[in-house]
């Protein structure tokens, strides 16, 4: 489902030459596996991660990396995907380099996908704890310990202003796809529902007004 949603949101063509696609942070491998074996067109897929936790490893190349530097030459990828990765790479310096590396390996006419949990979401998705990422960074681990959910909070979710400032610094043009993502999820998971019918008719101005409160911030990015 995630791969189909990303394919739709990036508006990737379904014909022509086989493009190169890189997933930064492969996780279980489901997204890379989808683009390598089940997408509407064939992709030459590469994936990287700092650990190998893949459950689906068929059809694509994989490399272990250390840190945020990517082991690929400049402007070699048609598509680059970073799905809920940037919050795990470290502090602001590492997050900045993560985005700069996405831009570096992306072709001049390439496209990227960046998704990050919103700092102002009510319930933090990794620990299922309300208000966790609302606290200043130095107090979040203490909130975890208070509720006996863990000892150290190793994530750094971002607000809309924070992620967009980092995208600007990385010289990436971006479009926030919050409304489009909701419609895509409903179409894929619950096709033909009344909710999907209504969502498709929400004016763009409404989505813009509430763009900062979505629990997940999703962007289509290109080189500036």
N, C-alpha and C positions, 0 to 999 in steps of 0.2 A: 504493500500500500504506500509506503513512504517513497519508494522509487517512482511509482506512477504519479504521485502528487508532485514530486520534484520535476519530472519530465513535463508535466502539464504546465506548471508554473513558469518554467523556463521557456516554454513555447518552442521546444526543440523540433526541428523539421524531421519528417519521417522518410526521407529519401536522400540520395546523393552519396558522396564518399563516406567511408567509415571514419567518424571523428574520434579523436583521443579524449578520454574522460579520466579525470583524477578525482578520487574521493580522499580527502584529508581527514583521517580519523575513521577507519573502516568499521570499528566496533564489531558487531556480530557478522558483518559482511553482507547483510541483506540488500542494501542499496547497490553496492558494487555488483553483486550477483544479478540483480534485476537488470541493470543496464548492460551487463555482459551477455545475458541469456534470454531476457523476457521483454525487453523494451520494444517499441514500435519500429526501431531500426537497430542495426548492429553498431556497437561501439567497441573501440579498443580501450579496455578499462585497466587502469592502474589504481592501487590503493596503498595508503601508508597508515601506520599507527605506531605508537610507542610501546604497545604490547600486542600480542596476537590472541585475541579473544574471538576469532571468527568461528561461526557455526556453518556459514555458507562460503566456501572457498573456491567454487567452481567457476571457471571461465575468465578469470582476471588475474593480473599480476599483483604481487604484494611485496612490500618492503617494510622492514622495521626501521624506525628512525629514532633519533635521540634529540628531543627539543622541537623547535618550530621550523628549522631550515628544511627545505624540500630537496631531495636528491635528483632534480631534473633541470635541464637547461632552460634558458629564458624562452618565453613565447612558444612553448611546445604543446600546450593543451588547448583544445577547443572548449572544453567544459571543465569547471572545477567546482566541487561540492564540499562544503563545510557545514555539516548538519549537527548542531548541538556539540560543537567541539571547542569553540573559542573560550567558553567559560571554564574549560579544564586545562588550558595551556599554561597558566600562570598569571602574573600581574600585568599591568598595563604595557610594560615593555614587550613581554612575550605576546600579548594579544596584538599589539601593533605589528610585530614581526610576522605573526601568523597571516594577517591580512596583506602585508607587503609581499610575502612569498606567494600568496594566491595571485596577486597582480603580476608578479614577475614571471610566473610560469604560464599565465594565460596569454593566448594569442591576441593580436591587436583587435580582432573581431570576435574574440571569445566571449563567453558568458559564464557567470558564476552564481552560486546559490549559497547564501549565508543565513543560518538560523541560530538564534540564541535565546535562552529564557530571559524574560523581562525581569529586571531586578524588582519591580513593583508588583509582581504577581502575588496573589494572596497566599498561596500555598507553594512552597519550594518543591519542585518535582522530584529531586533526587532523594530527599530525606522526608518528604511528606510532612513538613512542619511549617505551620503558619508564621508569616512575618520574618522568616529566617534571613532572607536577603535584604530586608528593609533596614536592618541594623548596619551601623558603620562596620567596615571590614574587620576591624580589630575586636569587635564584640560578637561576631557570628559564631565562633567556636564555643564561646561561653553559653550562648543560647542553646546550642546543640547539647552541651553537657547538662544544662539545667533540665532539659526535657529527656535526658538519657537516650538521645538519638545517635550519639557518636561523640568523638573526642575532638576531632579537627575538621573544620569545614574547608575543603580544598577546591571549591568552585568560586567563580567570579561572574555571576550573571550581570548583565548590563542594562541600563535604562536606554530608552530610545535616543536620548541626547548623547549618551556615552558611545553607543555603537556607531551612530552617524558621525560623530566627531572622529572616531578612529577610521571609519571608511573614508572620510575626507582627507585625513592625514596620509592614508595609503594611496591616495589619488585613484579612488574607485568611485565611479558614478553608480548610483543606487536608486532602486524603486522598492518601496515597502509594499509587500504583497499580502497584507493582513486579510482584507476582504476576499481577494481572489483565493487565498488558501482555504478559508472557510467554505467557499462554494465548491472548490475542488474536492475537499474531504467529503462533503455531503454527496456530491455526484458520484464519487468512487465507492464510498461505504454505504450510502443510502440513496441510490438513484431513484428519481421520480417522486421524492417526498415533497410535502408542502413546504417544509423548512427550506429546502433547496430552491423551490420556486420563489419564495419570499426573498431569500438572500440575494438572488440574482438581480432583484429589482431595487436593492438598496442604492440610493444615489451615492456617487463617488464622494460628494462633499461630506456625507455622514461618516464614511470610513476615514476620511482625513481628520475629522474632528476627534475621533476616538483612537487615533493611531498609536498613542502612547500607552494605552492601557491593556493591549492584547497580551496574554500570558506568554506567547512566543512571538518574537520579532523576526520576521522573514523578509529577506531582501534578494532581489535579482541585481547582480552587479556586473559592471563592465569597466574596462580601462578608461580612465579620464584622459 
